[in-house]
Amino acid sequence: MQMKPLFHHRSTCRLCQSDAVEAVVPLAPIPVATPNIGLSAKGRDGDGIAAVLAPLDLYLCRKCGHLQLLDIIDPEVQYTHFAYTTSISLGLTEHFGRMADTVITRAKLAPGAFVVEVGSNDGTLLRFFKERGMRVLGIDPARATALRATAEGIETLPTFFTTELADKIRAEHGPAAAIISNNTYANLNDLDDPTDGIRRLLAKDGLFVFETQHGADVIRRMLIDTIYHEHLSYFLIGPLVPFFARHGMQLFAAEHLTTKGGSIRGYCQLVGGPHRPDGSIEKIMAEEAADGLTQPETYRHFVDRLTTLRGNLSGLLEPEMKAGRRIAGYGASVGTVTLINQFDLGHALETVFDDKPLTGSLLGPGYRIPVLPADALYEKRPDLVIILAWRYAEPIMAKHNRFVESGGRFVVPWPIFSVHGKAGKA
């Protein structure tokens, strides 16, 4: 039996279905295989998947302004054996606790209220609602993670969310007072069916809350490592307003967050719902427009800045490699795969260290980089370590001050290029 292709290309905007899409940020393709994808996917060979590259170009819809990837990995391969769990991310559990408090307040949730999370992972967020006496249900296609969450007391359906499933849940549990999607809504290629499912499952006075990477921050702050095939959409508020309206919903409020380098949390209700707009939508839309985020010219500046970053890193590494010095990386996330391929680091890194490795190696065209626990840094003793998990550069360097004291150097590539060690900062 012939296998499905590992990825395919769509030619229309996933928000408005227009074919007026333009490639505005050309990026190097990256391997389908990432640390989050379990390579034991049924009928697939791990090394075979690792050899497959998928395009990573960003497209702008000239009709509605949506920023997106149009090359889509088969979701069965990507999520059925998904390895990432919420609890491994530094500070995310605490963030979800604060989010639960906010949602409970905004939606005026009382004990017994029904709360659903689409893409609930290990149940970290839903646990906060359950502890407050609410009925909770998670939906997540990562089967092993979903079954483990259920065994630990957070009922989780191991499947994808659809309108059919929404109708089934409503028939069995009643309407949802709150539906939440945390860093999942942007991962969906077909947004129409799940959004219709959310509308059908939501109570008349219910609240849909989504948190996702803000496309504006990706461009403003050069968040290259957030661009990979799990994140198909880089949402701006402007295009989302008419999208939700077409689905009988109103995006009435949004807030900017610092998580993941810059995120937005949106609040939606059914048209005619009880929540009054607070002016935040208009404010964020005005900021997006002022930054020219619906104009291709803005993205040409992004590409120019990316070229400069490549030059900075290459200018440092080439003489180091010629001198025979050993170079490693720190942080083995999906974003690391993007960085390795955008900055051609596959030939330069002999090892990558990570505090909680999800994989034993990073595989790609012409490279297989071992991933080792962080303590192996002192056994391998590289001369230079590039902190690919740059958001955590300060705690990483504080934890491994002994590495610098023994003569090693750390490189922080973003947001300000700097070298730490020996002669200090450069």
N, C-alpha and C positions, 0 to 999 in steps of 0.2 A: 504494500500500500504506500502510495506517495505521501511524504510528509508535507505539512503546510510550510510555506516559506517562513523563515525566522522574522522577517520584517516586510512591510510594504509601504508604498508611498501613496498618500492621498493628495488630491489636487485642489481641494476646496477648503475654505476656512471652517473650522469646527464650531464656530459660534454663529455665523450668519450664512454659511454654505456658499458664499461667493467664490468664484474662481479667480477673482482679482487678487491673487496672492503673489508676493514678490520676495525673493530671497534677499535679505538685507544684511545678514551676518554669516559669511561663509566660514565654517569651522572644519577642522580636520575630522574625518569620521572616527568613531570609536568602536571598540569591540562590543558585540552583543553581550558577551560575558562581563559581569561586574560582580563585586563582592556580595551584593544583595541577591543575586540570582543563584539558586541552587542548581548546580550543573547536572543533577541526577534527573532532570526533566525527562519524562517518559519517552523512550525511543530516541533520545538525543545523546550524542557523545560530547563530553565536556570539552575536550580539546578541539573537537569539530566546531562547537559553538564559539570557542575562543578565537578561532581563525576567521570568523565572519565579522566584517566591519559594516556598520550602518551609518549612513550620512547623518550629520548633526547640524545642518544649516538651519538658521532661524529665519522664519518667514513672517512678513507683515501683511495683514489683510488691508488692502487699500480702500475697502468699502467701510469696514467697521473699526479698524485699527487694532485688531487682535494680534498679539505676538505669539508665535507658536512653532513647534516642530511639526513637520508633515511626514516624517519617516517614523513608522510605528512598529515597535517590537511586538511579536505575538504575545498577548497578555497571559496566555496559558503558560508559556515558557517563562515569562517575566515574574509572575506572581504566585503560581501554584506552589513553588518551593522557596518562596521569598525568605531570606535569612535574617533580615534586619528586624530588630525589636526596639520599641520605643525606649525601654528602660536603659539601653546602653548609651543613649545620648546624654551628655553632660548637661544637667539643669532642666531637661525637658519634662521630667516628672513634676517638678515644682511648678513649671510653667503651666502644665495641664491642671494642676490643683487650683491655680489662680483663675484659669479659664473657666473651670467648673463653677467657681463662685460667681463669676461675671454672668455666665449663662443663666444660672439659677435666679440671679437678681433681675436680669433683663426680661426673662420669660415668666417670672413670678412662679417658679416651680415649687410645688408642695410635695410632701411625702406621698408616694403612690403614683406620681406623674410618670408617664412613659417616655423614656429617652432612648433614642436610637443613634448609633454611630456607624457611618459608612466608612469602611477602612479602619476598623477599630484596633487592628494589630493585636497586641498582647493584653488589651483591656485596661491599660493604665488610666486613661481618662474616665472611662465608664465606672471604674471602681470608686472614684470620688462621688459620683452621683448615687451609686448604690449605698455607699456609707451614709448618705443623707436620706435614705429611706425610699428611693425612687426605683421603679422598675426599669431595667436596662436590657438592651439587646444590641449586640455587635454583629457586623457583617464584614467578613474579610476572606478573600480567596486563598490566602496562604494557609493551607489545610492544617499543617502541623501546629502552627501558631494559634489558629482558631480553636483547635481541639484542646490545646494546652490552656488557653484562656477559659474555655468552658469548664475544664476540670478544676480550675482555680476559682470558680464561682461566678464568672462573667459569661453568660450564655452568648455564644458567637457562632453564627452560621457560616460554614466554610464555602462561600460562594461569592459571585459577583452580584452587585445590586442592580435590579432591573424593575421595570414597572410591574411585571408579573409577580416578582417577589414582594414588591411594595403592597400590592393588593392582598397577597396571602398573609403578610404580617398584619395588615390592618384588620383582616377578618378574624385573625386569631388573638390579637392583642389590643385592638382598638386603635384610634388615631394617636399619633405621636405629638406630645407637647413640645418636644425639641428634637431636631435632627441635626447631627453634627458631622462635618467632614473636615478632618485635620490633615492637611498636606496630602490629600487624596483626590480632591476635585480636579486638580490640575493634571492628574495622572490618567484621566479618562479621554479616550479618543472620541467616542460617541457620547457627547454631553446631553443630547436631547432626551434619550430614553431615561437615563438616571434622574434627570431634572424633572421630567414628568412623574417619575416614581416618587420623588420627594414631595411634589405638590399633592399627589394622591394620598400619600401616607400622613401628611401633616394635618394636624387639627386646625379648625377655622381660625383660632387665635394662636396657633403654634409658631415656632421660630426655627428657621433653618440658619445655622451658623457654620460658615466655612472659613478656614484659615489656610493661607497659601502664600507661596513666594510672590512678592510684588514685582511685576515685570519692570516697573520704574526703577526699583533698586538694583535689579540685575544690570541694567544699563548704566545708571548713575554711578554705581560702586564697583563696576567691573567684576561681578560675581560669576566668573567663568565656571567655577566648580559647581554651580547649581544647574548648569545646562547639561542634561543627559536625558536618556530616553524614558525614564520614569516620569519626568516633568515635561509633559507635552504642551502645556499652556503656561505662559508667563503673563498672568492676568493683569490688565489695567482695569480700573473701575469704569472708565468711560464705555468700553464695549460691553461690559457686563450688564449695565442698566437696561438697554433694549433687549438683550438676550433673555433676562429673567422676565421682563414684561411680556415677551412673546409666549412664555410658559405660564402666564397667569400669576406671576409673583412680582413682588416689589422689593428691590434692594434699597432699604431705607436708611441704613447707617453703615459706616465702616471706620475702622481705626488702623493706624499704622503701628506695627510692632517691630522690635529689633531682632526677633528670632530669625535664625538662618540667614543673617546678614541684612534682612529687611523683608518683612511680610505684611500682609493685610488680613484683617479679620472682617468679613462681611456679615451683615445681618439681613435676612430676608423674611418676608411674610407673604401670605396669600394676598392678592389684590383685595383691598377693602378691610385688611387686618387692623388690629387695634393700635399699632405702634406708629407714632408720628415721626416723620423725617427730622433729623437733628442738624441738618446743614453740612454734615461731614462728607456726604457724597459729592456735593457741588464743590466743596473745598478741594478734595483730592483730584477731582476731574480737572479743575482749573490748574492745579500744579502739574498734572500730566500734560495738559495742553501747552503750558508755558515752557515745558522741557522739550516740546516738539516730538513727543513719542509716537505720534501718528505719521511722522514724516521720515522718509527713507534717509534724508541727509543726516539726521541724528545718529543713525546707525553706522554711517560711514565714519563718523568721529569715533565711535566705539571701536571699529575695526582698526583705525589708526592707533588708538591707545593700546589695543591688544598687541599690535606690531611692536610698539615701544617696549612693552613688558617682555615680549619674547627676546628682544635685543638685550635688555638688562640682564636677564637670566643667562642667556647664551654667552654674553660678555664675561660673566663671572665663571661659568662652568668650563668653557673651552680651555683656558690656561690651566685650570685645576686638573683637568683630565690629561692634558699634555704633560703635566708635571708628575703624573702617576698617582695623584691623590685619589682616595676612595670616597665616593659620594653615595649617600643613602637618602631616603625620604622618611617622613614621619606622618602617619595617618593613611589608612588604607580603606577609604570610603569609596562610594560610587563617584563622587566628585574627583577623587584622586585619578580615576581612570580618564576622566576628561582632561585633567591637567597634564598627565603624562603624555597624552596624544597631542594636545594643543601646543605643548612646549618641547615636544620631541625628546622626552626624558627617558624613554625606554632603554636607550643604549647607555645612559649615564648612571642610572641607579642600580647599584648591585644588590640592595636590600631595601625593604620598607618596614619600618617598625610601627606597631600599633598597640594601644592599651588593651583593646578587646578585639582581636582579629576575628573577622568573619570568614576568612579564606586563608589558605596556605600559600597562595601565590597570585600575582596579578599577571594575566596572560594577554598578549596582544601581538601585533605583527612584528616578528623578529625579537620578541622579548618574553621572558618568563621570570618575573622578579619575585623572589621569596618574600613572604610576609612573616615577620617574627614578632614575638611579644616584646614590649618596650624594654624590658630588662636586658634583652640580648644586645642592646646598644653598647654595653660595657664589655661584652665578649667580642663583638665584631669590631668595635673601635674604628668606625669610619672617621675620615678627616673632616667631612662636611656633611651636615644633615639639613635638607630642605624641608621646612615645616609645611607640608601640603595641607594639613588641617590648620590653616592659618588663623581661624577664629579663636583657636585655643592655644595660640603661640605663647602667651604669657604663662599660663599654668604648666604647659609642657616644659618651657625653659626653666621655670622655678623648680619643677620636679627633678629636672636633670641638670642642675647646676654643676654637679660633679663632672659631667661630660665636658663642660666648658673649662672648668678648672684644670682638667687633665689635658687641655690643649685642643679640644674639638671646637668646631664652629657651627652655629645654627644660622640658617638663612630664612628670613621671613619675606616671602615674595610679594605679599599684599597686606594691607592696602598701601603701605609705604615700604618700598624695597629696602631691606636692611640686613646687615651681617653682624652677628653677635659672637664674640670670642676673640681670643688672642689680642688683636689690636683694638678690641671693643667694637663699637658700632661704626658701620661705614655707610 
